[in-house]
Amino acid sequence: MAGLAPGGHAPVLTMSMIGVSALVIGSLIDPVAGLVPLFGMGCLMAAVFFGYFWRDPDRPVPRKEGILVSPADGHAMFLRRERAVGRRPSKADIARGCVETDPLTGDWFPQPLDDPLSFETEQRYEAVKAGEEQPTDVWRLAIFMSPLDVHVNRAPCAGTVERIEHRTGKGLRRGPFRAAYTKESEHNERVRSVHLLENGHRIELNQISGALARTVVPYVFDGDPVRRGQRIGMIRLGSRVDLRVPAEAYISSIITAEDGQKDHPKGMHLMAGTSVVFESISEGEE
């Protein structure tokens, strides 16, 4: 149902009660030179802001087969074809010393998974040049969520959450926290989840914190089934969500900020659970 996302009721009710109490005290007992009513109005304004930020409206979810809907509200930053060139090392990799260390993002093994599209662990990617495409490439769609967008994230398609993990920078309990609209923000504190779809494809979803948004709250966990458009988590304040899908299985007509179109200088504005961002190639051929 539409209303407030989990965690929003307490701040809204608390600020509302304090605000109303301050107005009553100021009008019936002692206004203290008008400061008490002013404080009460400030609390009520804060309650309105919290209610707007934690809003969680119902959304019409398209029923067409073979589509993936947007996991987040916000503008499409970019859509790139990428290829895995490294992965998080296993204990055996570390024992052999075949590890590259980045002071911010941690340890990497300089080869991708045997099956990069299994998304068994976090991988490092680079853009694919035209004419060098391979069947194991992925599309990455990055969505920037401003503080004014709805911050509840939704499942792109029906399936099962195979794995979900929390990632931070090397040696950090929290962070890093770069501005969400920058390229470097992909290494911010994040929650990575892998969904096994009903058609057998796997997709990777990264809920990325921003410079102000420092809390990612998942609603689903390993083994949970999800429906298309189901609420799966929330990122508080401005932030970013990246979606990776098999490039040979899906196509997209999304206009992004990198396309430089005058009608969409910031990229198309997408709505979580409603906007179609990818369509299955096999479904389109049927």
Residue pairs with C-beta under 8 A, 6 or more apart in sequence:
1 58
2 56
2 57
2 58
3 55
3 56
4 12
4 51
4 54
4 55
4 56
5 54
5 55
5 56
5 151
5 152
5 231
5 234
6 217
6 219
6 234
7 54
7 217
7 234
8 50
8 51
8 53
8 54
8 55
8 56
11 47
11 50
11 54
12 47
12 50
12 51
12 54
15 43
15 44
15 46
15 47
15 50
16 43
16 44
16 47
18 40
18 43
19 40
19 41
19 42
19 43
19 44
19 46
19 47
20 40
20 44
21 40
22 36
22 37
22 39
22 40
22 43
23 36
23 37
23 40
23 41
23 44
25 36
25 40
26 32
26 34
26 36
26 37
26 40
27 37
30 36
31 37
53 147
53 151
53 236
53 237
54 151
55 150
56 150
56 152
56 231
57 150
59 154
59 229
59 271
59 272
59 273
59 274
60 274
61 69
61 228
61 229
61 273
61 274
62 69
62 274
62 276
64 276
65 280
65 283
66 199
66 279
66 280
66 282
66 283
66 284
67 157
67 276
67 278
67 279
67 280
67 283
68 156
68 157
68 203
68 243
68 245
68 250
68 276
68 277
68 278
68 279
69 154
69 156
69 157
69 228
69 229
69 272
69 273
69 274
69 275
69 276
69 277
70 143
70 154
70 156
70 270
70 271
70 272
70 273
70 274
70 275
70 276
70 277
71 143
71 153
71 154
71 155
71 156
71 205
71 232
71 241
71 243
71 272
72 143
72 145
72 149
72 153
72 154
72 241
72 270
72 272
73 143
73 145
73 149
73 150
73 151
73 269
73 270
73 271
73 272
74 143
74 144
74 145
74 146
74 149
74 240
74 241
74 269
74 270
75 143
75 144
75 146
75 257
75 266
75 267
75 268
75 269
75 270
76 141
76 142
76 143
76 254
76 255
76 256
76 257
76 267
76 268
76 270
76 277
77 142
77 143
77 144
77 181
77 240
77 256
77 257
77 258
77 267
78 140
78 141
78 142
78 256
78 257
78 258
78 267
79 139
79 140
79 141
79 142
79 252
79 254
79 256
79 258
80 127
80 139
80 140
81 127
81 128
81 133
81 137
81 138
81 139
81 247
82 125
82 126
82 127
82 128
82 137
82 138
82 139
82 140
82 244
83 112
83 116
83 125
83 126
83 128
83 134
83 136
83 137
83 138
84 112
84 113
84 116
84 123
84 124
84 125
84 136
84 138
85 110
85 111
85 112
85 123
85 124
85 125
85 126
86 100
86 108
86 109
86 110
86 111
86 112
86 123
86 124
87 108
87 109
87 111
87 112
87 113
87 121
87 122
87 123
87 124
88 106
88 107
88 108
88 109
88 121
88 122
88 123
89 98
89 99
89 107
89 108
89 109
90 109
93 99
93 109
94 107
98 109
98 110
99 107
99 108
99 109
100 107
100 108
100 109
100 110
101 107
101 108
101 170
102 108
102 170
103 170
104 169
104 170
104 176
104 187
105 169
105 170
105 187
106 169
106 170
107 170
108 124
112 123
112 136
113 119
113 120
113 121
113 123
115 136
116 123
116 136
116 138
117 136
117 138
117 201
117 202
117 246
118 202
119 194
119 202
119 203
119 204
119 244
120 163
120 194
122 165
122 167
122 192
125 138
125 140
128 134
128 137
133 247
135 248
137 246
137 247
137 248
138 204
138 244
138 245
138 246
138 247
139 244
139 245
139 246
139 247
139 250
139 252
139 278
140 242
140 243
140 244
141 242
141 243
141 245
141 252
141 254
141 256
141 277
141 278
142 186
142 240
142 241
142 242
143 240
143 241
143 242
143 243
143 270
144 180
144 181
144 238
144 240
144 267
145 151
145 180
145 210
145 213
145 235
145 238
145 239
145 240
145 241
146 238
147 212
147 237
147 238
150 272
151 213
151 234
151 235
151 236
151 237
151 239
152 231
152 233
152 234
152 272
153 205
153 207
153 231
153 232
153 233
153 234
153 235
153 241
153 272
154 229
154 230
154 231
154 232
154 272
154 273
155 195
155 220
155 226
155 227
155 228
155 229
155 230
155 232
156 195
156 203
156 205
156 228
156 243
156 277
156 278
157 195
157 197
157 198
157 203
157 228
158 197
158 198
158 225
158 226
158 227
158 228
159 195
159 196
159 197
159 198
159 225
159 226
160 195
160 196
160 223
160 224
160 225
160 226
161 193
161 194
161 195
161 220
161 221
161 222
161 223
161 224
161 225
161 226
161 232
162 194
162 195
162 196
162 202
162 222
162 223
163 193
163 194
163 222
164 191
164 192
164 193
164 194
164 218
164 220
164 221
164 222
165 191
165 192
165 193
166 189
166 190
166 191
166 216
167 189
167 190
167 191
167 192
168 174
168 175
168 176
168 189
169 175
169 176
169 187
169 189
172 189
174 189
174 214
175 188
175 189
175 214
176 187
176 188
176 189
177 188
177 189
177 209
177 210
177 211
177 214
178 184
178 185
178 187
178 188
178 210
178 211
179 185
179 210
179 211
180 188
180 208
180 209
180 210
180 211
180 213
180 238
180 239
180 240
181 240
185 208
185 210
185 240
186 206
186 208
186 240
186 242
188 208
188 209
188 210
188 240
189 208
189 209
189 214
189 216
190 206
190 207
190 208
190 209
190 216
191 206
191 207
191 216
191 218
191 233
192 204
192 205
192 206
193 204
193 205
193 207
193 218
193 220
193 232
194 202
194 203
194 204
194 205
195 202
195 203
195 204
195 205
195 226
196 202
197 203
199 280
201 245
201 246
201 249
202 246
203 243
203 244
203 245
203 246
204 243
204 244
205 232
205 241
205 242
205 243
205 244
206 241
206 242
206 243
206 244
207 216
207 218
207 233
207 235
207 239
207 241
208 216
208 235
208 239
208 240
208 241
208 242
209 215
209 216
209 235
209 239
210 235
210 237
210 238
210 239
210 240
211 238
212 237
212 238
213 235
213 236
213 237
213 238
213 239
214 236
214 237
215 235
215 236
216 233
216 234
216 235
216 239
217 233
217 234
217 235
217 236
218 232
218 233
219 231
219 232
219 233
219 234
220 226
220 230
220 232
220 233
226 232
228 273
229 272
229 273
229 274
235 241
243 277
245 278
248 281
249 280
249 281
249 282
250 278
250 279
250 280
250 281
251 278
251 279
251 281
251 284
252 277
252 278
252 279
254 267
254 268
254 270
254 277
255 261
255 263
255 264
255 267
255 268
256 264
256 267
256 268
257 264
257 265
257 266
257 267
258 267
259 267
268 275
270 277
